């Protein structure tokens, strides 16, 4: 057996471990985000995530030599060029934060009731649909709704706020001329 023969199963194991880690973190973050409370990490869930990260040997790919654990940036040589691994820390700004978890919940787990109020496209689509923003206007931060405004209006969309988010993203595409209006 050559090292090349081992590469595919190891990559699958790494992807599975990363997905499991994101899922474990996502369950905790989703529950806290729904309650509009600051994200609190359940110690038992954190221990499970640590176990999965160790079992999947995430450190091997997501920690550069002499670098911060799981912070990414490790160069990996591939036939397509050098790729740099991603940050899989729970840091909300640069790692697996709220936005990452919300996208994972919507697009990978198919959760129907996720409203990503910090997503630029959803905020812009909301302003185009419910605000005074015209498709030809240049968008400024003042044009975008606050999370509180969005959550208040979206309360009546439960339990289908993920689907509403899809429509808000499409409103941006429509405004940009990427979609044709039905006749």
C-alpha positions as CSV (number, residue, x, y, z in Angstrom):
1,X,0.0,0.0,0.0
2,X,1.4,3.4,-1.0
3,X,0.9,6.7,0.8
4,X,-1.3,7.8,-2.1
5,X,-3.7,4.8,-1.3
6,X,-4.1,6.1,2.3
7,X,-4.8,9.7,1.3
8,X,-8.4,9.3,0.3
9,X,-9.6,7.5,3.5
10,X,-7.6,9.9,5.6
11,X,-9.2,12.9,3.8
12,X,-12.7,11.4,4.4
13,X,-11.9,10.9,8.0
14,X,-10.7,14.5,8.4
15,X,-13.9,15.8,6.6
16,X,-16.1,13.6,8.8
17,X,-14.4,14.8,12.0
18,X,-14.6,18.5,10.9
19,X,-18.3,18.0,10.1
20,X,-18.9,16.4,13.4
21,X,-17.1,19.1,15.2
22,X,-19.1,21.8,13.4
23,X,-22.3,19.9,14.1
24,X,-21.5,19.7,17.8
25,X,-20.6,23.3,18.0
26,X,-23.7,24.2,15.9
27,X,-26.1,22.5,18.2
28,X,-24.9,24.6,21.2
29,X,-24.7,27.9,19.2
30,X,-28.1,27.4,17.6
31,X,-29.8,26.8,20.9
32,X,-28.2,29.9,22.4
33,X,-28.8,32.1,19.4
34,X,-32.5,31.2,19.3
35,X,-32.8,32.4,22.9
36,X,-31.0,35.7,21.9
37,X,-28.5,35.0,24.6
38,X,-24.7,35.2,24.4
39,X,-23.2,31.9,23.2
40,X,-22.5,29.7,26.2
41,X,-20.6,26.5,25.6
42,X,-21.9,23.4,27.4
43,X,-18.9,21.7,29.0
44,X,-20.1,18.3,28.0
45,X,-20.6,19.4,24.4
46,X,-17.1,21.0,24.4
47,X,-15.6,17.8,25.7
48,X,-17.3,15.9,22.9
49,X,-16.0,18.4,20.3
50,X,-12.5,18.0,21.8
51,X,-12.8,14.2,21.6
52,X,-13.9,14.4,17.9
53,X,-11.0,16.8,17.1
54,X,-8.5,14.5,18.6
55,X,-10.0,11.3,17.0
56,X,-10.0,13.0,13.6
57,X,-6.5,14.3,14.1
58,X,-7.7,17.8,13.1
59,X,-4.5,19.3,14.6
60,X,-2.5,17.6,11.8
61,X,-4.1,19.8,9.1
62,X,-5.5,22.8,10.9
63,X,-2.4,23.8,13.0
64,X,0.7,25.1,11.3
65,X,4.1,24.2,12.8
66,X,4.7,26.5,15.8
67,X,1.2,27.9,15.3
68,X,-1.9,28.4,17.4
69,X,-4.0,25.2,17.7
70,X,-6.6,24.8,15.0
71,X,-6.1,28.4,13.8
72,X,-5.5,27.2,10.2
73,X,-3.0,28.6,7.8
74,X,-1.1,25.4,7.3
75,X,0.1,25.1,3.7
76,X,-0.9,21.9,2.0
77,X,0.7,21.1,-1.4
78,X,-1.8,19.7,-3.8
79,X,-1.8,19.0,-7.6
80,X,-3.8,22.2,-7.9
81,X,-1.3,24.4,-6.0
82,X,-0.9,25.3,-2.4
83,X,-4.0,25.4,-0.3
84,X,-4.1,26.9,3.2
85,X,-6.2,25.2,5.8
86,X,-9.1,27.0,7.5
87,X,-9.5,28.2,11.1
88,X,-11.7,25.8,13.0
89,X,-11.4,27.5,16.4
90,X,-14.6,28.7,18.1
91,X,-13.5,32.4,17.5
92,X,-16.6,34.2,16.3
93,X,-14.6,36.6,14.1
94,X,-12.1,34.2,12.3
95,X,-13.2,30.7,13.2
96,X,-16.4,28.7,13.4
97,X,-18.6,31.5,14.6
98,X,-22.4,32.2,14.4
99,X,-22.4,32.9,10.6
100,X,-20.6,29.6,9.8
101,X,-22.9,27.7,12.0
102,X,-26.0,29.3,10.5
103,X,-24.9,28.5,7.0
104,X,-24.1,24.9,8.1
105,X,-27.5,24.5,9.7
106,X,-29.3,25.9,6.6
107,X,-27.3,24.3,3.7
108,X,-26.0,21.1,5.2
109,X,-28.5,20.1,7.9
110,X,-31.5,21.5,6.1
111,X,-32.8,23.2,9.2
112,X,-36.0,25.2,8.2
113,X,-36.0,27.8,11.0
114,X,-32.7,29.7,10.9
115,X,-32.6,33.4,10.3
116,X,-29.0,34.6,9.7
117,X,-29.5,38.3,10.8
118,X,-25.8,39.1,10.5
119,X,-25.5,37.9,6.9
120,X,-25.0,40.9,4.5
121,X,-27.1,39.4,1.7
122,X,-30.1,38.7,4.0
123,X,-29.9,42.2,5.5
124,X,-29.6,43.8,2.0
125,X,-32.5,41.6,0.7
126,X,-34.6,42.6,3.7
127,X,-33.9,46.3,3.0
128,X,-34.8,45.8,-0.7
129,X,-38.0,44.0,0.2
130,X,-39.2,45.8,3.3
131,X,-37.2,49.0,3.4
132,X,-36.8,52.1,1.2
133,X,-33.7,50.7,-0.6
134,X,-34.1,50.8,-4.4
135,X,-32.2,48.3,-6.6
136,X,-30.2,51.1,-8.1
137,X,-29.2,52.7,-4.7
138,X,-25.7,52.4,-3.4
139,X,-26.0,50.5,-0.1
140,X,-24.6,52.1,3.1
141,X,-24.6,50.5,6.6
142,X,-27.4,53.0,7.5
143,X,-29.7,51.3,4.8
144,X,-29.4,47.9,6.4
145,X,-31.8,46.8,9.1
146,X,-30.7,45.9,12.6
147,X,-31.0,42.3,13.8
148,X,-33.8,43.3,16.2
149,X,-35.9,44.8,13.4
150,X,-35.4,41.7,11.3
151,X,-36.2,39.3,14.1
152,X,-39.4,41.2,15.0
153,X,-40.7,41.0,11.4
154,X,-39.5,37.4,10.9
155,X,-41.2,36.1,14.0
156,X,-44.4,35.4,11.9
157,X,-42.2,33.4,9.5
158,X,-41.5,30.7,12.0
159,X,-40.9,27.8,11.5
160,X,-39.8,28.6,7.9
161,X,-37.3,31.5,8.4
162,X,-34.6,29.6,6.4
163,X,-36.8,29.6,3.4
164,X,-37.5,33.3,3.9
165,X,-33.7,33.9,4.0
166,X,-33.5,32.2,0.6
167,X,-36.0,34.6,-0.8
168,X,-34.1,37.6,0.7
169,X,-30.9,36.4,-1.0
170,X,-32.8,36.1,-4.2
171,X,-34.1,39.7,-3.8
172,X,-30.4,40.8,-4.1
173,X,-30.0,38.7,-7.2
174,X,-33.1,40.1,-8.7
175,X,-32.0,43.7,-7.9
176,X,-28.6,43.0,-9.5
177,X,-30.3,41.7,-12.7
178,X,-29.1,38.2,-12.1
179,X,-32.6,36.8,-12.1
180,X,-35.4,37.5,-14.5
181,X,-38.8,38.4,-13.1
182,X,-41.6,36.1,-14.2
183,X,-43.9,37.5,-16.8
